[in-house]
Amino acid sequence: MKRKKGPSKEHRKDPIIQMGLLMDPNGIPMAFHTFSGNESEKTTMLPAIQRVKKDYEIGRIIVVADRGLNTSDNTSVLSGTNASDEKNNDGYVYGQSIRGADAEFKKWALEPDGYVTAMEKNKDGEAIPFKHKSRLYAKEITKKDSNGARRLKMRIYQKQMVYYSEKYAKKQRHEREKAVAKARDLIKNPAGYTKATSYGCTVYINNVSFSKDTGEIVNGKELTINEQKIAEEAQYDGYYAIVTSEKELSDNEIRDIYKGLWEIEESFKIIKSEFKTRPVFVSNEDHIQAHFLICFVTLVVMRVLEQLIGKCHSVRQIRNSLASYCCSYLDRNYYVFDYRDDVILTMEKTFGLDLSKKYMQLSEIKKISMYKDV
């Protein structure tokens, strides 16, 4: 059974099933993979990728993923063992946590030398400044041997990039200030919090611990704010990094590739909220797989529609519009259509349909619903 207790972002205690989604560069879902709630996504990515490569007969691929999948084992498999044979392997573009990086990487990131100022446009077309720098680096990592019994040292050659944005710095400061404010309130009123309700703020509190039985805060130790932790985090506000095997690509090209990651994040939001992937109300393994398959196919259809209309409407807008476009039986084989919006107008232009009539007979409706090669 894949229904196992595991880490839930909603902090639910119910058994969960995890889902991995693989997409192409255009944001079209290619495959999905379900795995047990108690498994780590770090160990399930490579088998899923190999299965997709085999099914689609794909050669070399570049994996784009967030920092959660940036592990030594994943990186070593995707990048190869040395500079001479990397081209025979796949590639990667990973997010890299600066706060969680080694001391040398942190020092390099904070050094002002080498940064170049550039501009980028936000969603409103406003030019926003940021700075960036990069380097080629021989990084030593450890990987599991073929038996998984011990760790082996190896060297990989990667391009490392660091970016700084004042807008991102403000966002991080704001989020930390909220967490610290919650931490200060917890110190004043520890009886009002449990392990579940204190989520996100305990990292800034010294000596806090919880009862395994009740989840309540254990008394006996003085609770104080961890000022050192706050100061340490603050110096990295606004910085984020990317590491990649694709050393020949420019900083802008790598950054654009990594930006595509938001589409898979958006797809997960859509599949969870719009298509009601969760909670799963079935327990049989086949039924669970069928549930996820239906949601996956729906996402594929919606993403293809989004592409065909030039992404002028979001998946949510398309879904809401198509769900609202319906007819009611009037009289004598006539039906009335009482919904029309910009999405429907776009569909008319894209697929050569005429949906402008408010009243139609069943025979006219059948002609429109017949397959039309676009």
LUMFI-463449 format. One record per residue (C-alpha): residue in three letters; x, y, z. Coordinates in steps of 0.1 Angstrom, whole numbers, padded with zeros to 4 digits, always signed. Each point is the difference from the previous one (the first is absolute). Last residue first. Layout:
REM LUMFI-463449
ALAXYZ/...
//
This chain:
REM LUMFI-463449
VAL-0073+0222-0361/ASP-0018-0031-0012/LYS-0036+0001+0011/TYR-0016-0029+0018/MET-0038+0004+0003/SER-0012+0022+0029/ILE-0009+0028-0024/LYS-0021-0022-0023/LYS-0017-0016+0030/ILE-0011+0035+0013/GLU-0015+0009-0033/SER-0021-0033-0001/LEU-0011+0007+0036/GLN-0015+0033-0010/MET+0017+0032+0010/TYR-0009+0032+0019/LYS+0026+0025+0013/LYS+0021-0002-0032/SER+0035+0014+0003/LEU+0017-0034+0004/ASP+0013-0001-0036/LEU+0032-0021+0000/GLY+0032+0005-0019/PHE+0022-0016+0026/THR+0021+0030+0010/LYS-0025+0028-0007/GLU-0029-0018+0017/MET+0021-0011+0030/THR+0011+0036+0005/LEU-0036+0012+0001/ILE-0008-0027+0025/VAL+0029+0012+0022/ASP-0011+0036-0002/ASP-0035-0009+0013/ARG-0033-0015-0009/TYR-0028-0017+0020/ASP-0037-0003-0007/PHE-0003-0027-0026/VAL-0036-0010-0007/TYR-0010-0033-0015/TYR-0027-0007-0025/ASN-0015-0035-0007/ARG-0036+0013+0003/ASP+0006+0019+0032/LEU+0028+0015+0022/TYR+0025-0027+0011/SER+0029+0017+0018/CYS+0035+0006-0013/CYS+0035+0001+0014/TYR+0031+0021+0001/SER+0007+0004+0038/ALA+0023-0030+0002/LEU+0018+0011-0031/SER+0005+0035+0014/ASN+0012-0012+0034/ARG+0025-0024-0015/ILE+0013+0025-0024/GLN+0004+0027+0026/ARG+0018-0024+0024/VAL+0023-0012-0028/SER+0009+0036-0007/HIS-0010+0020-0030/CYS+0021+0016-0027/LYS+0023-0031+0001/GLY+0002+0000-0038/ILE-0034-0016-0006/LEU+0015-0033-0009/GLN+0024+0000+0030/GLU-0028+0004+0025/LEU-0020-0027-0017/VAL+0030-0023+0003/ARG+0003+0009+0037/MET-0037-0007+0005/VAL+0002-0034-0017/VAL+0031-0010+0019/LEU-0016+0010+0033/THR-0031-0020-0006/VAL+0022-0030-0009/PHE+0019+0004+0033/CYS-0032+0003+0021/ILE-0015-0031-0016/LEU+0033-0019+0005/PHE+0002+0011+0037/HIS-0035-0016+0006/ALA+0008-0031-0020/GLN+0032-0005+0021/ILE-0020+0002+0032/HIS-0027-0023-0014/ASP+0027-0026-0009/GLU+0015+0002+0035/ASN-0033-0002+0018/SER-0004+0028+0026/VAL-0024+0025-0016/PHE-0010+0035+0012/VAL+0032+0017-0010/PRO+0002+0034+0017/ARG+0013+0013-0023/THR+0001+0000-0038/LYS-0029+0025+0000/PHE+0005+0010-0036/GLU+0000+0038+0006/SER+0018+0000+0034/LYS+0025-0028+0001/ILE+0006-0004-0038/ILE+0002+0038-0004/LYS+0024+0005+0028/PHE+0021-0029-0013/SER+0000+0015-0034/GLU+0011+0034+0013/GLU+0030-0017+0016/ILE+0007-0017-0033/GLU-0002+0033-0018/TRP+0021+0018+0026/LEU+0029-0022-0010/GLY+0003+0018-0034/LYS+0019+0027+0019/TYR+0029-0025+0002/ILE+0004+0000-0038/ASP-0001+0038-0002/ARG+0027+0002+0027/ILE+0022-0025-0019/GLU-0004+0020-0032/ASN+0007+0033+0018/ASP+0031-0014+0017/SER+0013-0012-0034/LEU+0001-0036-0010/GLU+0033-0019-0005/LYS+0002-0013+0035/GLU-0033-0020-0002/SER+0006-0021+0031/THR-0019+0025+0021/VAL-0001+0018+0034/ILE-0025+0027+0007/ALA+0002+0025+0029/TYR-0021+0024+0021/TYR+0008+0031+0018/GLY-0026+0026+0012/ASP+0006-0006+0037/TYR+0033-0018+0006/GLN+0013+0023+0028/ALA-0034-0003+0017/GLU+0002-0037+0006/GLU+0031+0003+0022/ALA-0015+0029+0019/ILE-0032-0019+0007/LYS+0018-0031+0011/GLN+0023+0020+0023/GLU-0030+0017+0016/ASN-0016-0033+0011/ILE-0028+0014+0020/THR-0003-0014+0035/LEU-0019-0028+0018/GLU+0012-0008+0035/LYS-0002-0038+0006/GLY-0023-0019+0024/ASN-0032-0003-0020/VAL-0006-0022-0030/ILE-0021+0016-0027/GLU-0031-0021-0009/GLY+0000-0026-0028/THR-0020-0023+0023/ASP+0019-0033+0000/LYS+0034+0010-0015/SER+0002+0030+0023/PHE+0016+0029-0016/SER+0033+0018+0002/VAL+0012+0037-0001/ASN+0034+0007+0014/ASN+0008+0030-0023/ILE-0026+0014-0023/TYR+0004+0012-0036/VAL-0004-0035-0015/THR-0032-0002+0020/CYS-0017+0025-0023/GLY-0011-0020-0031/TYR-0025-0024+0017/SER-0011+0012+0034/THR-0036-0012-0005/ALA+0010-0036-0007/LYS+0025-0003+0029/THR-0024+0016+0024/TYR-0007+0036+0009/GLY-0021+0019+0025/ALA+0018-0013+0031/PRO+0032+0016-0013/ASN-0014+0035+0004/LYS+0028+0026+0002/ILE+0025-0023-0017/LEU-0026-0009-0026/ASP-0007+0037-0007/ARG+0037+0005-0006/ALA+0001-0029-0024/LYS-0030+0013-0019/ALA+0017+0034-0004/VAL+0031-0019-0012/ALA-0021-0019-0026/LYS-0015+0032-0013/GLU+0034+0018-0001/ARG+0014-0030-0019/GLU-0027+0003-0027/HIS+0005+0037-0004/ARG+0038-0003-0002/GLN-0003-0027-0027/LYS-0023+0021-0021/LYS+0021+0031+0004/ALA+0031-0019-0011/TYR-0019-0014-0030/LYS-0008+0036-0011/GLU+0036+0010+0006/SER+0011-0028-0024/TYR+0033-0018+0002/TYR+0011-0028-0023/VAL+0026-0027+0003/MET+0011-0024-0027/GLN+0021-0032+0002/LYS+0011-0018-0031/GLN+0009-0036+0006/TYR+0029-0024-0001/ILE-0004-0031+0021/ARG+0025-0017+0023/MET-0004-0033+0017/LYS+0001-0015+0035/LEU-0016-0033+0006/ARG-0026-0007+0027/ARG-0007-0035+0013/ALA-0025-0029-0002/GLY-0022+0012-0029/ASN+0011-0031-0019/SER+0010+0020-0031/ASP+0018+0025+0023/LYS-0018+0029+0015/LYS+0012+0035-0009/THR+0022+0026+0016/ILE+0007+0035-0014/GLU+0029+0021-0010/LYS-0007+0030-0021/ALA+0022+0013-0028/TYR-0014+0034-0007/LEU-0008+0022-0030/ARG-0011+0034+0012/SER-0030+0023+0000/LYS-0012+0035+0009/HIS-0033+0018+0004/LYS-0017+0033+0008/PHE-0036+0011-0001/PRO-0019+0030-0012/ILE-0038-0001-0007/ALA-0014+0015-0032/GLU-0039+0002+0002/GLY-0019-0020-0026/ASP-0028-0008+0024/LYS+0010-0036+0002/ASN+0036+0010+0010/LYS+0026+0011-0025/GLU+0037-0007+0005/MET+0030+0022+0004/ALA+0037-0007+0005/THR+0029+0008+0023/VAL+0031-0021-0001/TYR+0016-0015+0031/GLY+0037-0011-0002/ASP+0012+0014+0033/PRO-0026+0007+0026/GLU+0009-0031+0021/LEU-0031-0014+0016/ALA-0004-0029-0025/TRP+0037-0010+0002/LYS-0001-0002+0038/LYS-0032-0021+0000/PHE+0015-0024-0026/GLU+0032-0004+0021/ALA-0020-0005+0033/ASP-0021-0029-0015/ALA-0036+0006-0012/GLY-0031-0002+0022/ARG-0005+0038+0002/ILE+0009+0002-0037/SER-0027-0025-0010/GLN+0006-0012-0036/GLY-0026-0003-0027/TYR+0008-0026-0025/VAL+0006-0001-0037/TYR+0010-0035-0010/GLY+0016-0021-0028/ASP-0002-0035-0014/ASN+0030-0020-0008/ASN+0022-0007-0030/LYS+0011+0037+0000/GLU+0014-0004+0035/ASP+0026-0025-0011/SER+0032+0020-0002/ALA-0009+0025+0029/ASN-0002-0027+0026/THR-0024-0024+0018/GLY-0032+0007-0019/SER-0024+0029+0004/LEU-0035-0016+0005/VAL+0012-0029+0021/SER+0022+0021+0022/THR-0026+0027+0004/ASN-0027-0024+0013/ASP+0024-0017+0024/SER+0014+0033+0013/THR-0034+0015+0006/ASN-0017+0030-0017/LEU-0036-0014+0001/GLY-0012+0024+0027/ARG+0019+0028-0017/ASP-0026+0003-0028/ALA+0000-0019-0032/VAL+0009+0002-0037/VAL+0013-0033-0014/ILE+0018+0003-0033/ILE-0006-0029-0023/ARG+0022-0021-0023/GLY-0017-0026-0022/ILE-0038-0005+0002/GLU-0016-0033-0011/TYR-0034+0012+0014/ASP-0005-0030+0023/LYS+0037-0005+0007/LYS+0007+0036+0009/VAL-0032+0001+0021/ARG+0010-0030+0020/GLN+0035+0014+0005/ILE-0015+0032+0013/ALA-0022-0018+0025/PRO+0029-0021+0013/LEU+0021+0032+0004/MET-0027+0020+0019/THR-0010-0026+0027/THR+0030+0004+0023/LYS-0002+0037+0006/GLU-0038-0001+0002/SER+0004-0018+0033/GLU-0023-0028+0008/ASN-0025-0001+0030/GLY-0029+0011-0021/SER+0005-0028-0025/PHE+0006+0008-0037/THR-0020+0012-0030/HIS+0017+0008-0033/PHE-0012+0023-0026/ALA+0008+0004-0037/MET+0003+0024-0028/PRO-0017+0032+0013/ILE+0002+0028-0025/GLY+0019+0031+0013/ASN+0017+0008-0033/PRO+0034-0013+0012/ASP-0016-0035+0007/MET-0016-0009+0034/LEU+0005-0027+0026/LEU-0023-0003+0030/GLY+0008-0018+0032/MET-0029-0010+0023/GLN-0001-0009+0036/ILE-0026-0020+0018/ILE-0011+0009+0035/PRO-0010-0017+0033/ASP-0020+0023+0023/LYS+0018+0021+0026/ARG-0003+0033-0019/HIS+0026+0026+0003/GLU-0012+0019-0031/LYS+0034-0003-0015/SER-0001-0037+0008/PRO+0031-0021+0009/GLY-0009-0037+0000/LYS-0025-0026+0011/LYS-0005-0026-0027/ARG-0026-0007-0027/LYS+0022-0016-0026/MET-0012-0035+0009/
//
